[in-house]
């Protein structure tokens, strides 16, 4: 995506969010709202179709301040007999949910790179498609995958002390054969391929999502597996420099998108345009990894003419990378 495209969507994409983003921007934050009972919330919702604009507007602002605790009641209001109340409640639900996502990315944007958690960021990205998704549902899925790998390795030493080739065969075997994760070659540009929740559910996704699922599972086993920013095909490797003493210390590079097969730098040099082993075989930094996931999702949302989703994603990118450094990479 060139700079003019970024600027175009920075303006036009955000405008497509309409009242949703305007409400988020106007909100001082849920933390200032304090507690609010269901009765108080119900009263505010009842005021959403008041004849007096000032009353409606104040109710909107107050509900936005309350934030997530108001969502259950607002969802009920989206089925109200009052058209105005239904519409305003729906807009508030969208605004509150997007506010939650924005707060997460704003916090990430302020953190140094080494404090960013890619797994947590994948859950936040998934909220763009499934705003009610609980983080524990993602972590529990990854926990089960790690347990399956541990079971496959058998009751031996800790995985981190075992031969690299053996643990990588177990890791990729579980993810490929038992879980069934594979590259989505048919609907590659589907934004769902950038959501960890939907990738796990559909059992197919983009190279970077498959790879970072493997990294998250490996981390639970204390294995030195990292993501590699290969151009056009994000991959993983077992970092041979951190192999157990006495074991082969060569890297083991795996291409999850193409059947979880082992590959080599020589093969990559022949097959990947622009491949540079000096940079592409180093672990992808967290911010660059998260940014790449968002840029993929943004590009695919545009291709599918989902302008509102594309605008939301671009807003998250701008919060994650305030200086825009990674927007064009």
N, C-alpha and C positions, 0 to 999 in steps of 0.2 A: 504494500500500500504506500503510495507516494505522499509527500507532504501536503499537496493540495487536497488529496482525498481525506487525510486526517483532519485538516482544517475545515473541510466541507462538512464532515460528520460531527466535528466538534461543535459546529453551530446547528446545522440542520438536524443531526441525529438527536441532539438534546431537545430541540424544539418539538420533536415528535412525542416526547414524554408529556408535553402539555402540562396540565394542572398537577400531575403527579409529582414531577420534579420541582415545580414551583412551591408546592406545599412542603416538600422536604426541605427546600432551601430556606423557607420562612420559619421552620420549626426551630425553637431553641433547644430541643432535645428532650427525650423522655425522662432523663434523669432529673429534670427540674420540675416535673409534674407532681411528684409525690404519689401517695396512694390514692386510689379512687374506688369507691364501692360500686357494686353493680347497679345500685339504685341511682347513684350520681351519673354513671355512664349512660344509663337508660334515659335519664333526663336530658343529657346532652344530645343523644341520638334523636330524641323526640323533637328537639329544637332544630334539627337539620332541615326541616321543611317549614319552619316558622315564616309567617308572612313578612316579618321585618328582616331585612338583609343583615343588619348589624347583629341580630340574635343568631341567625344562621352561621354567620362568619365566626362569631365568638365560639360557638359550639364546635365548629370545624377545628379551630385553632386549639381548643382545649382537648379535644379527642386526639389530635395529632401529638400533643404534649404527653398525653397518657401513654400513647404508643401501643406496644404489643398486648398489654392487658385488656385493651378495648376491642381487640380484633374479634374474639368470639361473639360479642354482642353486635358488632358491626356486620359480621357475616350474616347473622339472623336478620339484620335490618336490610340486607340486600334482597330479601324476599318480602319486604314490606309492601302493603297495598298502595303506599304513596310513591309515585314515580320519582319525585324529587328526592325523597329520603333514600330510595334504592340507589339512585345514581350517586348521590353524595357519599353514601356508605361504601359503595364499591370503590370510589376514588380514594377514600380514606384508607381502606384496607390495602390498596395498591401502594399508596404513599408510605404507610407505616412499614410495610414489608420492604419496600425499597430503601427506606430510611435505615433499617437494620443492616442491609447489605452495604450501604454507603458508609455507615459508621465503621464496619469491619474493614473495608478497604482504606478508609482514611487512617485508621490505626496502623494498618500494614505500611502505608506510605510513609509514616513517621518512624518506623523501626529500621535499624540497620539491617543489612542483608542477612547477617549471620543469626539474627533473631527471628527471621521469618520461617513459618511452618508451612511447607507446601501441602501437606495433608489437610491441615485446617483450611487453607485457602481453597483447596478443591471442593470442600464442603460448601464454603461461602459461594463459590461459582455455581455450584449445583442449585443454590437457592434462587438463582435467576429463573430457573425452570420449575422448581418445586419449592415454593417459599415456606411451606410447612415442614420441610424435611428436617428431622432432628439429627444433630451431628453424631449421636451415639449409634444411629442405624448404620452410618458409614463405618465408624470405628469397629463396630461389632462384626461387620462383614469382613473387614480386613483381619480382625482377630481370628475369625474362623479359618480364613485362608492360611494364616501363619500356623495355626494349630494343625492343619492338614499337612503342611510341609514338614512340621516337626514329627508328625506321626509317620510320614513317609521315610524320614531319615532313620527312624527306629530309636530304641533306647540306648543310644551310644553317648559319646561326649557332646558337649554343647556344640551347636552348629558352627559357631565362630572358630572352633578349634579343629574342624573337620576339613578334609581336602576340598579346595575350591570347586573343582570339577564336579565332585559328588553333591555338594550343596546346591550348585547352580542347576544340576540336572533335576534335583528334587523340586526346587523352586519353579523352574519353568514347566516341569512335568505336571505339577499340581495346577498351575494357572492355565496351562493349555488343555490338558486332558481331563482333569477333575472339575475345574471351574468352567472350562470351555471358552476362555477369553480369546478373542481373535480380532484381526483388523476388519473394519467395515469397508469393504471394497465396493459395495453396491450403493449405499447412501452415505458416502464419505462426507458430503457437505451438510449433513444433518447436524444442527447445533447440539442435539442430544449426545453426540460423540464427544463433547467437551464437558459433560456432566458425569462425575464419578458415580453418582447414584444410578443414573440411567445406563451408563456403560456396564456396570455390574449386573443390572437387571436384564439388559438386552444381550449381554455377553459379547459385545463388540464395540469398538471405538477407535479413536485416533491413536497414532503411535505414541504420542506423549502421555495420553491417559493410561494406556496399557503399561507403558514403562514406569510411570510414577506409582501405579498400583503395585507393581513388582517391587519398587524401591520401598514403599510403605510396609509391605509384607516382610521384606528382608530386614528392615530396621527392627521389627519386632523380634527377630531372631539374632540381632546384633551382627548382621552380615554386612560387609563393606561393599554394598551394591549402590551405584550412583547412576543418575540419568546423564545421558550424553546428548549435547545439542547438535546432532548430525543434521546437516541441511536437508530439509524435506522429509527426513525419517529419524525422528528422535529415537534413541536406543538406550540400552543399559549396559553396564559392565561390572564385573566383580573386580574391584581395585586390587590388582596383584601386589601392589606395594604394601598392602595391609593384610596379606595372607599370613596364616600361622607360620611360625618358624619351622623350617624344614620342609615346607610345601613349595610347589611350583609358584613362583611369584609373577608369572605372566598374567596380564589382564585377560579376562574372558568376556568378550563382547557378544551380546545377544540382541537380535532384531525381533522384538515382540510382534510387530505388525505383520511380518512375513513368516508366520508359523513358529515364532519363538526359536529361531535357528541361530546357532553360533556362527559368527562371521569374523573376519580378520581385517586389520588395517589395509592390507594389500587389496583385498576384495572391495573394500569401501572406496579406496582410491580409484579403482577402475569403474565402479558403478555410480558413485555420487558426484555430481557436478559441483565443483567448488570445495570439495572435501579438503580440510587442512588438519592433519593429525596433531599439530602443535596446539590447536584450540578445541577442535571437535571431539577429542578424546579426553578432555578434562571435564570434571563434573560441572553440570550446568548450575550456575548460581541460583538461589531460590527466587529472587525477584525476576530474573530473566525467564525462569521456568513458568512462574505464575503469569507473567506478561504474555508469554508465548501461548499459553492456554486461552487467555482472554482474546488475544488477537485472532486465533483460529476461530473461536466462537463468534467473534464480531464479523469476520469475513464470511462465515457460513450463514449468519443471520441476514447479512446483506444479500447474498446470493439467493436466499429464499424469500426475499422481500419482507422480512420481519423488521421493519424500520424501528419500531418502538424498542424491541429487544436489542437491536444494534446500538441504539442511542444509550440505553442503560449500560451496556457493556463498555462502551467508550467512556462513559462517565466513571465507571469503576477503574478503568485503565488510567485515567487522568488522576485519580486519587492514589492509585498504587505507585505511579511513576510521575510525581508532580512536575518534574523538569522535562518530561517528554522524551527522555534519553532513549528508552527502549521501545517507543511507539513504532519506530520505523524499521527495527531490526527483524 
